Amino acid sequence: MIHRRGMKFPQKQFALLSGCALLALAMPAQAEEPVPETAPPAAQSTGNRATFTPADFERFAPRNALDMLRQVPGFTIREGEEARGLGQASGNVLVNSKRLSSKSDDIYTQLSRIPASTVERIELVDGATLDIPGLTGQVANVVARSSSFSGQFRYNPEFRPHYADPRYTSGEVSVSGRKGPVEYTVSLTNNANRGAAGGPTIITDRNGAVIQTRQDVVKASRDDPKLAVRLTIDGPGQSIANLNGSFQRVPRQFTEHSVRTNADGSTAVRDLLDKSSARNWELGGDYEFGLGPGRLKLIGLNRQEHEPYSQQVITTFGNGDPAIGDRFAQTGDSSERIARAEYSWKMLGGDWQLAGEGAFNSLKNVATLAELDGTRQFVDVPFPEGTGGVKEDRYDASLSFSRPLSRKLTLQLIAGAEKSTLMQTGATGTQANLSRSFFRPKGSLSLGWKAAKSLDVSFKIKRSVGQLSFYDFLARRFLDDGNANSGNADLVPQQDWSAELELNRTFGALGSTKLRLVGRQVQDYVTVVPIGANGESIGNIGSARERQIVSNTTLQFDPLGLKGARLDFNVELTFTSLRDPCDPAHRIPYGGITDRYWELSFREDFPGTDWAAGASYEYNHASLYHRRFERGRSFEGPVFAGVYIEHKNVFGLTVKASANNLLNGRQRWDREVFAGPRPNAPIAFIETRDRLIGPIFTLTVKGNI
């Protein structure tokens, strides 16, 4: 039910799970056995580095580096944090010992464009031992080099028997090669989505009496075609340059058709249309060359985005009353420009890096509100608080140092600070009293310890500053659920103190396991807060805390006699707590996050054939969200399950047929809406939503060009 009191961190559960994981980590490794014909990936260890070669992945017939990395035992790709500017490295994947100076592509997209034929090896190493500041824990370095032309493609149509339109337009094609000193990759990607759900929503009063019943159908359509080019140029001497550019369009539409029947028998139909047609482009690059005793790397990035958006609702009545409706629309133009320099050298037995960065972000937004008149035309109403601009100029500097303290222990230390100026302009262009400057220290200390041949331990303490969405400074309406943000000119980025412990334990041919324990203390936490007498908006509260347990385990059954089979088990538990901004006497969790998640997946590559099959089962739980006038839980699932079958050589193609959501995961929303501000106002109504999603059938075809 509803948690009126805050979620305290369950020390007993934490101790029990941690103890079980540590017991597994302490298990003795299996003795060496003869490698079977269908041997699972097994790393060759050298010091603090474990290496996988293409031969280790042959049985999976990978098409790209992403296919290969997903089969590394016990390794789960962790995307980098949403950084302010470029900042220090984060995440746990590198390509050729480098990170890309791009913010528009995630690591999954980058890896999917690297043909498997160009991958020379994948190295697993503790991040603290690298000369790349910011990395910690187990990091995968994909070493790849193109020597000739190659290409690949992916096509994955999807079909759903209930409500949704077929998806025919999802796929990717990319080509890579080398021409003299230039290595190139060109790709065209469209990760399309066609989602839908339908079913009843029940509205009751606080005593459970039915006020209204609804039959809803929602449909979502999204395409995001993107053209991207990346060039790597070997310059004179040991210099190297990287250039990348992309252009993308993102047409998106969401509709909801709701037939509503009141307790007295009267009816109404509400139609929601939510759409946008964003487009963005990015141009970035870096140039690294020798200078004096070290190397200098110059990085630049320019990103622009144009985002027209509108949302409208129209309600028609069965008794012939005039229709009513509202429309909210806005057009935002945002930009991000970054210039960064990094100078690296060796001194005093370690690696040093001095870095400086300037980041200049801006948003110009024009928003309008309109109401439906008697002629079914939308007429604008004043809404000046939704129009305005936000700018931030930020300068960042840091000094990092890393070196081995012993043969098995490595230290990495980063000390830095940033100075930023936030400026907001209103519809009139004035900015009196709306310019603020901040100075914030930040940095980290990391230790990497090779505790045993089969056990790696890393520890990190970090001080960081979060990123803001500039749209949160301005007012906005949410017509779909009847909420509104007032806008908040006093919004500031949140700041975190975090500590992270990671343990990686291998069991030879049996597999491996990883355990991460994270604790985070937050200042200026960003959430929904009261504004004025009856308003609310995104704002800051003084402090919050977060604890997280993440475990990734791979069990390979080859040594047990089941050739080609493996089981992956992933768990993520998050415990959060903050003072309720509307009811400070009580503590609540972070709103609307997945605080419980676990996934079990099984795959078997049948020896002597090109066939493989698998199944997966996952559970997720969402925390309660709290606003000034409501609280509730919105989620899908909570259980999803699927099966698939794959053939790795159908006329040279890899073909995979998947059936997902076989246990009837639903789209749910349970909320209580109050007649006034919480916590003293009575409940106005309770909404319970239960929509069918149905099974999802996907065909994936991969091939080489």
C-alpha positions as CSV (number, residue, x, y, z in Angstrom):
1,M,0.0,0.0,0.0
2,I,1.0,3.7,0.3
3,H,4.2,4.2,2.3
4,R,3.6,7.2,4.5
5,R,6.9,6.8,6.3
6,G,10.2,6.9,4.5
7,M,12.0,3.9,3.3
8,K,14.9,3.1,5.8
9,F,17.9,1.3,4.5
10,P,17.3,-2.4,5.4
11,Q,20.6,-3.2,7.1
12,K,19.7,-6.9,7.7
13,Q,18.8,-7.5,4.0
14,F,21.9,-5.7,3.0
15,A,24.1,-7.8,5.3
16,L,22.4,-11.0,4.2
17,L,22.8,-10.4,0.5
18,S,26.3,-9.1,0.9
19,G,27.3,-12.0,3.0
20,C,26.0,-14.5,0.4
21,A,27.8,-12.7,-2.4
22,L,31.0,-12.6,-0.5
23,L,30.7,-16.3,0.3
24,A,30.4,-16.9,-3.4
25,L,33.4,-14.7,-4.1
26,A,35.4,-16.8,-1.6
27,M,34.7,-20.1,-3.2
28,P,37.8,-21.9,-4.5
29,A,38.3,-21.8,-8.3
30,Q,37.8,-25.0,-10.2
31,A,40.8,-26.9,-11.3
32,E,41.9,-26.5,-14.9
33,E,40.1,-28.9,-17.3
34,P,40.6,-29.8,-20.9
35,V,39.0,-27.2,-23.1
36,P,36.0,-28.8,-24.9
37,E,35.2,-28.3,-28.6
38,T,32.4,-25.9,-27.7
39,A,34.3,-24.1,-25.0
40,P,32.8,-21.0,-23.4
41,P,34.8,-17.7,-23.5
42,A,37.8,-18.1,-21.2
43,A,40.1,-15.2,-20.6
44,Q,43.9,-15.4,-20.8
45,S,45.2,-13.6,-17.7
46,T,48.4,-11.5,-17.6
47,G,48.9,-9.5,-14.4
48,N,45.9,-7.3,-13.9
49,R,44.6,-7.9,-17.5
50,A,42.4,-10.6,-18.8
51,T,42.2,-11.0,-22.6
52,F,39.5,-12.6,-24.8
53,T,40.3,-13.3,-28.5
54,P,37.9,-13.7,-31.4
55,A,38.3,-17.4,-31.2
56,D,36.6,-17.3,-27.8
57,F,33.4,-16.1,-29.4
58,E,33.3,-18.3,-32.5
59,R,30.4,-20.4,-31.2
60,F,28.2,-17.3,-31.0
61,A,28.8,-16.2,-34.6
62,P,29.0,-12.6,-33.6
63,R,28.4,-9.9,-36.2
64,N,29.8,-6.9,-34.2
65,A,31.7,-6.0,-31.1
66,L,28.4,-5.6,-29.1
67,D,27.6,-9.3,-29.8
68,M,31.0,-10.3,-28.5
69,L,31.0,-8.2,-25.4
70,R,27.6,-9.4,-24.4
71,Q,29.1,-12.9,-24.2
72,V,31.9,-12.0,-21.8
73,P,31.2,-14.0,-18.6
74,G,30.0,-11.9,-15.7
75,F,30.4,-8.6,-17.6
76,T,27.5,-6.2,-17.9
77,I,27.8,-3.0,-20.0
78,R,27.4,0.1,-17.8
79,E,26.7,3.3,-19.6
80,G,28.6,6.5,-18.6
81,E,26.9,9.0,-16.3
82,E,25.1,11.9,-17.8
83,A,28.0,14.3,-17.6
84,R,28.2,18.1,-17.4
85,G,30.1,18.8,-20.6
86,L,32.5,16.0,-21.4
87,G,34.2,15.7,-18.0
88,Q,36.1,12.7,-16.8
89,A,35.5,9.3,-18.3
90,S,32.8,7.1,-16.9
91,G,31.0,3.9,-17.8
92,N,33.0,0.6,-18.2
93,V,33.7,0.3,-21.9
94,L,36.6,1.7,-24.0
95,V,37.3,1.4,-27.7
96,N,41.0,1.2,-28.6
97,S,41.8,2.5,-25.1
98,K,39.9,5.7,-25.8
99,R,36.5,7.1,-25.2
100,L,34.6,8.9,-28.0
101,S,34.2,12.7,-27.9
102,S,30.5,12.3,-28.7
103,K,27.3,12.8,-26.6
104,S,24.7,11.7,-29.1
105,D,25.6,8.0,-29.3
106,D,25.5,5.5,-26.4
107,I,28.1,2.8,-26.0
108,Y,25.7,0.2,-27.4
109,T,25.3,2.0,-30.7
110,Q,29.1,2.6,-30.9
111,L,29.8,-1.1,-30.3
112,S,27.2,-2.3,-32.8
113,R,29.0,-0.4,-35.6
114,I,32.3,-2.2,-35.1
115,P,32.3,-5.4,-37.3
116,A,33.4,-8.5,-35.4
117,S,36.0,-9.2,-38.2
118,T,37.9,-6.0,-37.1
119,V,38.1,-6.9,-33.4
120,E,41.5,-8.1,-32.4
121,R,40.8,-8.7,-28.7
122,I,38.8,-7.6,-25.7
123,E,40.7,-6.8,-22.5
124,L,39.2,-6.7,-19.0
125,V,41.2,-4.5,-16.7
126,D,40.7,-2.6,-13.5
127,G,39.9,1.0,-14.4
128,A,42.2,2.5,-11.7
129,T,45.2,0.9,-13.5
130,L,44.6,2.9,-16.7
131,D,45.9,6.3,-17.6
132,I,42.3,7.5,-18.2
133,P,41.0,9.5,-15.2
134,G,37.6,8.7,-13.9
135,L,37.4,5.0,-14.6
136,T,36.9,2.5,-11.8
137,G,36.1,-1.2,-11.4
138,Q,36.2,-3.7,-14.2
139,V,36.5,-2.0,-17.6
140,A,36.4,-3.7,-21.1
141,N,38.7,-2.3,-23.7
142,V,37.7,-3.4,-27.3
143,V,40.7,-3.4,-29.5
144,A,39.7,-3.1,-33.2
145,R,41.3,-2.0,-36.4
146,S,40.0,-1.9,-39.9
147,S,42.4,-2.9,-42.7
148,S,39.9,-3.3,-45.5
149,F,36.3,-2.5,-46.5
150,S,33.6,-4.4,-44.5
151,G,30.0,-3.8,-43.6
152,Q,27.0,-5.2,-41.7
153,F,23.3,-4.7,-41.3
154,R,20.5,-5.5,-38.9
155,Y,16.8,-5.6,-39.6
156,N,14.3,-6.3,-36.8
157,P,10.6,-6.0,-37.6
158,E,8.2,-6.5,-34.7
159,F,4.5,-7.6,-34.5
160,R,2.0,-7.5,-31.7
161,P,-1.5,-9.1,-31.8
162,H,-3.1,-6.4,-29.7
163,Y,-3.6,-2.7,-30.5
164,A,-0.1,-1.9,-31.9
165,D,0.8,-1.3,-35.5
166,P,3.5,-3.6,-37.0
167,R,7.0,-2.2,-36.9
168,Y,8.7,-2.5,-40.3
169,T,11.3,0.3,-40.2
170,S,13.8,-0.7,-37.4
171,G,17.3,-1.5,-38.4
172,E,20.8,-0.4,-39.1
173,V,23.4,-0.6,-41.8
174,S,27.1,0.4,-41.4
175,V,30.3,0.2,-43.4
176,S,33.8,0.5,-42.2
177,G,37.2,0.5,-43.8
178,R,40.6,2.1,-44.2
179,K,42.0,4.3,-47.0
180,G,45.6,5.2,-46.4
181,P,45.9,6.9,-43.0
182,V,42.1,7.3,-42.6
183,E,39.9,4.7,-40.9
184,Y,36.1,5.4,-41.5
185,T,32.7,4.2,-40.3
186,V,29.5,5.4,-41.9
187,S,26.1,4.2,-40.5
188,L,22.4,4.8,-41.0
189,T,20.3,3.7,-38.0
190,N,16.6,3.8,-37.2
191,N,15.6,2.3,-33.8
192,A,11.9,2.6,-34.4
193,N,9.2,1.8,-31.9
194,R,5.5,0.8,-32.2
195,G,4.0,0.4,-28.8
196,A,0.4,0.1,-27.6
197,A,-1.8,-1.1,-24.7
198,G,-5.5,-1.1,-23.9
199,G,-7.8,-1.8,-21.1
200,P,-9.9,-0.5,-18.2
201,T,-9.3,2.4,-15.8
202,I,-11.5,2.7,-12.7
203,I,-12.0,6.0,-10.9
204,T,-13.4,5.7,-7.3
205,D,-13.9,8.1,-4.4
206,R,-12.0,7.7,-1.2
207,N,-14.6,5.2,0.1
208,G,-14.3,2.9,-3.0
209,A,-17.5,3.9,-4.7
210,V,-17.1,3.9,-8.5
211,I,-17.2,7.4,-10.0
212,Q,-16.3,6.6,-13.6
213,T,-15.1,3.6,-15.7
214,R,-12.9,4.1,-18.8
215,Q,-11.9,1.9,-21.7
216,D,-8.6,3.2,-23.0
217,V,-6.4,2.4,-26.0
218,V,-3.0,4.0,-26.3
219,K,-0.6,3.8,-29.3
220,A,2.9,5.1,-29.6
221,S,4.9,5.6,-32.8
222,R,8.5,6.7,-32.9
223,D,11.2,6.8,-35.5
224,D,14.7,8.2,-35.1
225,P,16.6,7.9,-38.4
226,K,20.2,8.9,-37.9
227,L,23.1,9.3,-40.3
228,A,26.5,9.2,-38.5
229,V,30.1,9.4,-39.8
230,R,33.3,8.7,-37.8
231,L,36.9,9.2,-39.1
232,T,40.1,8.2,-37.4
233,I,43.2,9.8,-39.0
234,D,46.8,8.7,-38.3
235,G,48.8,11.9,-38.4
236,P,52.5,12.6,-38.6
237,G,54.6,11.1,-35.9
238,Q,52.4,9.6,-33.1
239,S,49.6,12.1,-33.6
240,I,46.0,10.9,-34.2
241,A,42.8,12.7,-34.9
242,N,39.1,11.6,-34.5
243,L,36.2,13.3,-36.2
244,N,32.5,12.4,-35.8
245,G,29.3,13.9,-37.0
246,S,25.7,13.0,-37.1
247,F,22.3,14.2,-38.1
248,Q,19.0,12.8,-36.7
249,R,15.3,13.4,-37.0
250,V,12.9,12.0,-34.3
251,P,9.2,12.1,-35.4
252,R,7.1,10.8,-32.5
253,Q,3.4,10.5,-31.8
254,F,1.4,9.2,-28.9
255,T,-2.4,8.9,-28.9
256,E,-5.0,7.9,-26.3
257,H,-8.6,7.2,-27.0
258,S,-10.7,6.9,-23.8
259,V,-14.4,6.1,-23.7
260,R,-15.7,7.2,-20.3
261,T,-18.9,6.2,-18.5
262,N,-20.0,8.0,-15.4
263,A,-21.9,6.5,-12.4
264,D,-25.1,8.1,-13.7
265,G,-24.7,6.5,-17.1
266,S,-23.6,9.6,-19.0
267,T,-20.7,9.1,-21.4
268,A,-17.8,11.1,-22.8
269,V,-14.9,10.4,-25.2
270,R,-11.5,12.0,-24.6
271,D,-8.8,12.0,-27.3
272,L,-5.2,12.9,-26.5
273,L,-2.7,13.7,-29.2
274,D,0.9,14.1,-28.0
275,K,3.5,14.6,-30.7
276,S,6.9,16.1,-31.5
277,S,9.2,16.3,-34.5
278,A,12.7,17.0,-33.1
279,R,15.9,17.2,-35.2
280,N,19.4,17.4,-34.0
281,W,23.0,17.4,-35.3
282,E,26.4,17.1,-33.7
283,L,29.9,17.7,-34.8
284,G,32.9,16.7,-32.6
285,G,36.4,15.6,-32.7
286,D,39.8,15.5,-31.0
287,Y,43.4,15.7,-31.9
288,E,46.2,14.2,-29.8
289,F,49.9,14.7,-30.4
290,G,53.2,14.7,-28.6
291,L,54.3,17.9,-26.8
292,G,57.3,18.2,-24.6
293,P,57.5,15.3,-22.1
294,G,53.9,14.3,-22.7
295,R,50.9,14.3,-25.0
296,L,48.3,17.0,-25.6
297,K,44.7,16.2,-26.6
298,L,42.4,18.9,-27.8
299,I,38.7,18.2,-27.9
300,G,35.8,20.1,-29.4
301,L,32.0,19.4,-29.7
302,N,29.0,21.4,-31.0
303,R,25.5,20.0,-30.7
304,Q,22.2,21.7,-31.7
305,E,18.7,20.5,-31.2
306,H,15.3,21.9,-32.5
307,E,12.3,20.4,-30.6
308,P,8.8,21.4,-31.6
309,Y,6.3,19.7,-29.2
310,S,2.5,19.8,-28.7
311,Q,-0.1,18.0,-26.6
312,Q,-3.8,18.4,-26.9
313,V,-6.9,16.9,-25.4
314,I,-10.5,17.1,-26.7
315,T,-13.5,15.7,-24.8
316,T,-16.8,15.2,-26.5
317,F,-20.0,14.4,-24.6
318,G,-22.7,11.8,-25.4
319,N,-25.5,14.2,-24.4
320,G,-24.5,16.7,-27.1
321,D,-22.9,19.3,-24.8
322,P,-20.2,21.4,-26.5
323,A,-16.8,19.8,-26.7
324,I,-14.1,21.1,-24.4
325,G,-10.3,20.9,-24.9
326,D,-6.9,22.3,-24.2
327,R,-3.6,22.5,-26.0
328,F,0.0,23.0,-24.8
329,A,2.7,23.6,-27.3
330,Q,6.3,24.7,-27.1
331,T,9.3,25.0,-29.4
332,G,12.7,24.7,-27.8
333,D,16.1,25.4,-29.5
334,S,19.0,24.2,-27.4
335,S,22.8,24.2,-28.0
336,E,25.9,22.8,-26.3
337,R,29.4,23.8,-27.2
338,I,32.4,22.3,-25.4
339,A,36.1,22.9,-25.7
340,R,38.5,20.7,-23.7
341,A,42.2,20.2,-23.4
342,E,44.0,17.3,-21.7
343,Y,47.8,17.2,-21.2
344,S,49.2,13.8,-20.0
345,W,52.7,12.9,-18.9
346,K,54.6,10.5,-16.7
347,M,56.4,11.6,-13.6
348,L,57.3,10.2,-10.2
349,G,56.5,6.7,-11.2
350,G,52.9,7.5,-12.3
351,D,50.6,9.0,-14.9
352,W,49.6,12.6,-14.6
353,Q,46.9,14.6,-16.5
354,L,46.0,18.3,-16.3
355,A,42.6,19.0,-17.9
356,G,40.6,22.2,-18.6
357,E,37.2,22.5,-20.1
358,G,34.7,25.2,-21.1
359,A,31.1,24.3,-21.7
360,F,28.4,26.7,-22.9
361,N,24.8,25.5,-22.9
362,S,21.7,27.4,-23.8
363,L,17.9,26.9,-24.3
364,K,15.4,29.3,-26.0
365,N,11.8,28.1,-25.5
366,V,8.5,29.5,-26.7
367,A,5.4,28.0,-25.1
368,T,1.7,28.6,-25.7
369,L,-1.6,27.5,-24.1
370,A,-4.9,27.4,-25.9
371,E,-8.5,26.4,-25.1
372,L,-11.2,25.0,-27.4
373,D,-14.0,27.5,-28.2
374,G,-17.6,27.0,-29.3
375,T,-16.5,26.6,-32.9
376,R,-14.0,23.8,-32.0
377,Q,-11.1,26.1,-32.7
378,F,-8.2,26.5,-30.3
379,V,-7.8,30.1,-29.0
380,D,-4.5,31.1,-27.3
381,V,-4.6,32.2,-23.6
382,P,-1.8,34.1,-21.9
383,F,1.1,31.8,-20.8
384,P,4.2,34.1,-20.5
385,E,5.8,31.9,-17.7
386,G,6.4,29.1,-20.2
387,T,8.5,31.3,-22.6
388,G,12.1,32.3,-21.9
389,G,15.7,31.3,-22.1
390,V,18.3,29.6,-19.9
391,K,22.1,29.8,-20.3
392,E,25.0,28.2,-18.4
393,D,28.7,29.1,-18.8
394,R,30.9,26.6,-17.0
395,Y,34.6,26.3,-16.6
396,D,36.2,23.2,-15.2
397,A,39.8,22.2,-14.2
398,S,41.2,19.1,-12.8
399,L,44.6,17.4,-12.0
400,S,44.8,13.6,-11.9
401,F,47.5,11.2,-10.8
402,S,47.6,7.4,-10.9
403,R,50.4,5.0,-10.1
404,P,50.9,1.5,-8.7
405,L,51.6,1.5,-5.0
406,S,52.7,-2.1,-5.1
407,R,52.6,-5.0,-7.6
408,K,48.9,-5.6,-6.7
409,L,47.6,-2.2,-5.6
410,T,47.0,0.9,-7.8
411,L,46.0,4.4,-6.8
412,Q,44.2,7.0,-8.9
413,L,43.5,10.5,-7.5
414,I,41.6,13.4,-9.2
415,A,41.3,16.9,-7.7
416,G,39.2,19.5,-9.5
417,A,36.6,22.3,-9.3
418,E,34.2,24.1,-11.5
419,K,32.8,27.6,-11.7
420,S,29.5,28.1,-13.4
421,T,27.1,31.0,-14.1
422,L,23.4,30.4,-14.6
423,M,21.4,33.0,-16.4
424,Q,17.7,33.0,-17.1
425,T,15.6,35.4,-19.3
426,G,11.9,35.8,-19.4
427,A,9.5,36.5,-22.2
428,T,10.4,40.2,-22.1
429,G,14.2,39.5,-22.4
430,T,15.0,40.9,-18.9
431,Q,17.3,39.0,-16.6
432,A,17.5,41.2,-13.5
433,N,18.3,39.2,-10.4
434,L,18.3,36.0,-12.5
435,S,22.1,35.5,-12.9
436,R,23.8,33.3,-10.3
437,S,27.4,32.0,-10.0
438,F,28.7,28.9,-8.2
439,F,32.0,27.4,-7.3
440,R,32.0,23.7,-6.6
441,P,35.0,21.4,-5.7
442,K,34.9,17.8,-7.1
443,G,37.1,14.9,-7.6
444,S,37.7,11.2,-6.7
445,L,40.0,8.7,-5.1
446,S,40.2,5.2,-6.5
447,L,42.1,2.0,-5.5
448,G,42.4,-1.1,-7.5
449,W,43.6,-4.3,-5.7
450,K,44.5,-7.6,-7.3
451,A,43.6,-9.5,-4.2
452,A,44.2,-12.9,-5.8
453,K,44.6,-14.5,-9.2
454,S,40.8,-14.9,-9.4
455,L,39.7,-11.9,-7.3
456,D,39.8,-8.1,-8.2
457,V,38.7,-5.4,-5.8
458,S,38.2,-1.7,-6.5
459,F,37.1,1.1,-4.2
460,K,36.2,4.7,-5.1
461,I,35.1,7.8,-3.3
462,K,33.8,10.6,-5.5
463,R,32.5,14.1,-5.3
464,S,30.4,15.1,-8.4
465,V,28.0,17.7,-9.7
466,G,24.9,16.7,-11.6
467,Q,23.3,17.9,-14.8
468,L,20.1,20.0,-15.2
469,S,17.4,20.0,-17.8
470,F,16.9,23.6,-18.7
471,Y,13.2,23.0,-19.5
472,D,12.7,22.6,-15.7
473,F,13.3,26.3,-15.2
474,L,10.2,27.2,-17.2
475,A,6.5,26.5,-16.6
476,R,4.8,23.5,-18.3
477,R,1.4,21.8,-18.5
478,F,0.8,18.1,-18.5
479,L,-2.7,17.8,-20.1
480,D,-2.7,13.9,-20.1
481,D,-2.7,13.6,-16.2
482,G,-3.9,17.1,-15.2
483,N,-0.6,18.3,-13.6
484,A,1.5,21.4,-14.1
485,N,4.9,22.7,-13.3
486,S,5.2,26.4,-12.3
487,G,8.8,26.8,-13.3
488,N,11.6,27.6,-10.9
489,A,14.3,30.2,-11.5
490,D,16.2,29.0,-8.3
491,L,16.9,25.5,-9.6
492,V,20.6,24.4,-9.1
493,P,22.4,21.2,-10.0
494,Q,22.6,18.5,-7.3
495,Q,25.9,17.5,-5.8
496,D,26.8,13.9,-4.7
497,W,29.3,12.3,-2.3
498,S,29.5,8.6,-3.3
499,A,31.4,5.6,-2.3
500,E,31.6,2.4,-4.4
501,L,33.1,-1.0,-3.7
502,E,33.3,-3.6,-6.6
503,L,34.5,-7.2,-6.4
504,N,35.1,-9.4,-9.4
505,R,35.5,-13.1,-8.9
506,T,36.3,-15.7,-11.6
507,F,35.6,-19.4,-11.3
508,G,37.7,-20.6,-14.3
509,A,35.6,-22.4,-16.9
510,L,32.5,-22.3,-14.5
511,G,32.0,-18.5,-15.0
512,S,32.4,-15.4,-12.9
513,T,30.5,-13.0,-10.6
514,K,30.6,-9.3,-9.8
515,L,29.3,-7.4,-6.8
516,R,29.0,-3.6,-6.6
517,L,28.0,-1.8,-3.4
518,V,27.2,1.9,-3.8
519,G,26.4,4.6,-1.2
520,R,25.5,8.1,-2.2
521,Q,24.8,11.2,-0.1
522,V,23.1,14.0,-2.2
523,Q,22.9,17.7,-1.6
524,D,20.3,19.9,-3.5
525,Y,18.5,16.8,-4.6
526,V,16.3,17.6,-7.7
527,T,12.6,16.6,-7.4
528,V,9.1,18.0,-7.4
529,V,8.7,20.7,-4.6
530,P,5.9,23.1,-3.6
531,I,6.0,26.6,-5.2
532,G,3.9,29.4,-3.7
533,A,0.5,28.8,-2.2
534,N,-0.7,26.1,-4.6
535,G,2.0,25.6,-7.2
536,E,4.6,22.9,-7.7
537,S,7.7,22.5,-9.9
538,I,11.0,20.8,-10.2
539,G,13.3,22.2,-7.5
540,N,15.9,21.3,-4.9
541,I,15.7,19.9,-1.4
542,G,18.5,19.9,1.1
543,S,19.6,16.3,1.2
544,A,18.8,12.7,0.2
545,R,20.5,9.3,0.4
546,E,20.9,6.3,-1.8
547,R,22.2,2.8,-1.3
548,Q,22.6,0.3,-4.2
549,I,23.5,-3.4,-4.5
550,V,24.3,-4.7,-8.0
551,S,25.3,-8.3,-8.8
552,N,26.1,-9.9,-12.1
553,T,26.8,-13.6,-12.3
554,T,27.5,-15.9,-15.2
555,L,27.4,-19.7,-14.8
556,Q,28.8,-21.8,-17.7
557,F,27.7,-25.4,-17.8
558,D,30.4,-26.9,-20.1
559,P,32.4,-28.2,-17.2
560,L,29.2,-29.8,-15.8
561,G,28.5,-31.7,-19.1
562,L,25.9,-29.5,-20.6
563,K,27.9,-28.2,-23.6
564,G,27.2,-24.7,-24.9
565,A,24.9,-23.6,-22.1
566,R,25.2,-20.6,-19.8
567,L,23.0,-18.9,-17.2
568,D,23.2,-15.2,-16.4
569,F,21.7,-13.7,-13.2
570,N,21.6,-10.0,-12.7
571,V,20.2,-8.2,-9.6
572,E,19.9,-4.5,-8.8
573,L,18.4,-3.2,-5.5
574,T,18.2,0.5,-4.8
575,F,17.2,1.9,-1.4
576,T,16.6,5.7,-1.3
577,S,15.3,8.2,1.2
578,L,14.5,11.9,1.4
579,R,12.2,14.2,3.4
580,D,8.8,14.6,1.7
581,P,8.9,18.3,0.5
582,C,5.1,18.5,1.1
583,D,5.2,16.6,4.5
584,P,8.6,17.1,6.1
585,A,7.7,15.0,9.1
586,H,7.9,11.9,6.9
587,R,10.6,10.4,4.6
588,I,9.8,9.0,1.2
589,P,11.8,7.2,-1.6
590,Y,13.0,8.7,-4.8
591,G,9.9,9.0,-7.0
592,G,9.2,6.7,-9.9
593,I,12.6,4.8,-10.1
594,T,13.0,1.1,-10.5
595,D,14.1,0.1,-7.0
596,R,14.0,-3.7,-7.4
597,Y,15.1,-5.5,-10.5
598,W,16.4,-9.0,-11.2
599,E,16.8,-10.9,-14.5
600,L,17.5,-14.5,-15.2
601,S,18.5,-15.5,-18.8
602,F,19.6,-18.9,-20.2
603,R,21.2,-19.6,-23.6
604,E,22.4,-22.8,-25.2
605,D,24.5,-23.1,-28.4
606,F,23.9,-26.6,-29.5
607,P,27.3,-28.3,-30.2
608,G,27.9,-29.3,-33.8
609,T,25.1,-27.2,-35.2
610,D,24.3,-23.6,-36.0
611,W,21.3,-23.5,-33.7
612,A,20.9,-21.7,-30.4
613,A,18.0,-21.1,-28.1
614,G,17.3,-19.2,-24.9
615,A,14.8,-17.9,-22.4
616,S,14.6,-14.9,-20.0
617,Y,12.6,-13.9,-17.0
618,E,12.8,-10.5,-15.3
619,Y,11.0,-8.7,-12.5
620,N,11.0,-5.0,-11.8
621,H,9.4,-2.8,-9.1
622,A,8.8,0.9,-9.3
623,S,8.9,3.2,-6.3
624,L,6.1,5.6,-5.3
625,Y,6.2,9.1,-6.8
626,H,4.9,12.1,-4.8
627,R,3.6,15.4,-6.1
628,R,1.9,18.2,-4.2
629,F,-1.6,17.0,-5.1
630,E,-1.1,13.3,-5.8
631,R,1.0,10.2,-5.2
632,G,1.1,6.9,-7.0
633,R,3.0,4.2,-8.9
634,S,3.3,3.9,-12.7
635,F,5.0,0.8,-14.2
636,E,4.9,-1.9,-16.7
637,G,5.1,-5.6,-15.8
638,P,6.1,-6.3,-13.1
639,V,7.1,-9.6,-14.7
640,F,8.3,-10.1,-18.3
641,A,9.4,-13.4,-19.8
642,G,10.5,-14.5,-23.3
643,V,12.0,-17.2,-25.4
644,Y,14.0,-17.2,-28.6
645,I,15.5,-19.5,-31.2
646,E,18.5,-18.5,-33.4
647,H,20.2,-19.9,-36.5
648,K,23.6,-18.6,-37.2
649,N,23.9,-19.4,-40.9
650,V,20.8,-19.0,-43.0
651,F,22.4,-18.3,-46.3
652,G,25.1,-16.5,-44.4
653,L,22.8,-14.6,-42.2
654,T,22.0,-14.8,-38.5
655,V,18.3,-15.1,-37.9
656,K,16.6,-14.9,-34.5
657,A,12.9,-15.3,-33.7
658,S,11.8,-14.0,-30.3
659,A,8.5,-14.1,-28.4
660,N,8.4,-11.8,-25.4
661,N,6.0,-10.8,-22.6
662,L,4.6,-14.3,-22.4
663,L,3.5,-13.9,-18.8
664,N,1.2,-11.0,-19.6
665,G,3.1,-8.1,-18.2
666,R,0.7,-5.1,-18.0
667,Q,0.8,-1.4,-18.1
668,R,-0.3,-0.1,-14.7
669,W,-0.9,3.2,-12.9
670,D,-2.3,3.5,-9.4
671,R,-2.6,7.0,-8.0
672,E,-4.4,8.9,-5.3
673,V,-5.3,12.5,-6.2
674,F,-6.1,15.0,-3.4
675,A,-8.6,17.8,-3.3
676,G,-5.9,20.2,-2.1
677,P,-2.2,20.1,-1.1
678,R,-0.9,17.1,0.7
679,P,-0.8,15.9,3.4
680,N,-3.9,17.5,5.0
681,A,-6.3,17.6,2.1
682,P,-8.8,14.7,1.6
683,I,-8.6,12.4,-1.3
684,A,-10.6,13.6,-4.3
685,F,-10.4,10.3,-6.3
686,I,-8.4,7.1,-6.7
687,E,-7.4,6.0,-10.2
688,T,-6.5,2.4,-11.0
689,R,-5.3,1.6,-14.5
690,D,-4.8,-2.0,-15.9
691,R,-4.0,-2.2,-19.6
692,L,-3.2,-5.2,-21.7
693,I,0.1,-5.1,-23.7
694,G,0.1,-8.7,-24.9
695,P,2.8,-10.9,-26.5
696,I,5.5,-9.3,-28.6
697,F,7.1,-11.1,-31.6
698,T,10.3,-9.9,-33.0
699,L,12.4,-11.2,-36.0
700,T,16.1,-10.1,-36.1
701,V,18.2,-10.6,-39.2
702,K,21.9,-9.8,-39.1
703,G,24.4,-10.1,-41.9
704,N,27.6,-8.9,-43.4
705,I,28.0,-6.8,-46.5
